[in-house]
Amino acid sequence: MAKEDNYPFPSRYGSHQSMVIKENDGTVVCKDEYGEYTTSKDRLDTGGADPNRYALSRDLYKSNKVKKE
C-alpha cells in the first residue's frame, strides 16, 4: 500500500520506529492520530498490522474518538 500524501504516519495499522516517543525494556510507547499506545519493540517496522494499535485494544470506541461502523 502506498503512503497517502496527507497521512502523517508510514501506515494506518502498523507500528513504526518513527512513531516511538518512549522506550522501555522490551516495549515502546508510540503515538498516532488517536494518542499513545504501548507495544513491543519486535512489532516495529514489520510490514504487518500491530494488534496493539487497533482501536478495540485501546478503548477508543468508549472515548468516542472512533465511531463504530
C-alpha positions as CSV (number, residue, x, y, z in Angstrom):
1,M,0.0,0.0,0.0
2,A,1.4,3.4,-0.9
3,K,1.6,6.1,1.7
4,E,-1.2,8.6,1.3
5,D,0.1,12.1,0.8
6,N,-1.9,13.6,3.7
7,Y,-1.5,10.7,6.2
8,P,1.3,11.6,8.7
9,F,2.4,8.0,9.6
10,P,4.1,5.3,7.5
11,S,1.0,3.1,7.6
12,R,-2.5,3.0,9.1
13,Y,-2.2,-0.3,11.0
14,G,1.5,-1.0,11.7
15,S,3.8,0.5,14.3
16,H,7.0,2.2,13.2
17,Q,10.2,3.5,14.8
18,S,9.2,7.0,13.7
19,M,6.2,6.8,16.0
20,V,8.1,5.9,19.1
21,I,8.1,8.6,21.8
22,K,9.5,6.5,24.8
23,E,11.4,3.2,25.1
24,N,11.3,0.7,28.0
25,D,12.8,-2.7,28.4
26,G,11.2,-4.7,25.5
27,T,8.4,-2.2,25.0
28,V,7.9,1.2,23.4
29,V,5.2,3.9,23.6
30,C,4.1,5.0,20.2
31,K,1.9,7.9,19.3
32,D,-0.6,8.1,16.3
33,E,-3.6,10.2,15.4
34,Y,-5.6,8.7,18.3
35,G,-3.0,9.1,21.0
36,E,-0.4,6.9,22.7
37,Y,-0.3,3.2,23.0
38,T,2.2,0.6,24.2
39,T,3.6,-2.2,22.0
40,S,6.6,-4.5,22.0
41,K,9.8,-3.5,20.1
42,D,9.5,-6.5,17.9
43,R,6.3,-5.1,16.4
44,L,8.1,-2.1,14.9
45,D,8.6,-1.9,11.1
46,T,7.5,-5.5,10.4
47,G,5.3,-4.6,7.4
48,G,2.3,-6.1,9.2
49,A,-0.5,-4.8,11.4
50,D,0.1,-4.3,15.1
51,P,-2.8,-5.5,17.3
52,N,-1.8,-3.0,20.0
53,R,-2.6,-0.2,17.6
54,Y,-6.2,-1.4,16.8
55,A,-9.0,0.7,18.2
56,L,-10.6,-2.2,20.0
57,S,-7.5,-2.8,22.1
58,R,-7.2,0.9,23.0
59,D,-10.8,1.6,24.2
60,L,-11.1,4.3,21.5
61,Y,-14.8,3.4,21.0
62,K,-15.5,4.2,24.6
63,S,-13.8,7.6,24.3
64,N,-15.8,8.4,21.1
65,K,-12.6,9.1,19.2
66,V,-13.6,6.4,16.7
67,K,-17.2,5.7,15.5
68,K,-18.4,2.1,15.3
69,E,-19.4,1.2,11.8
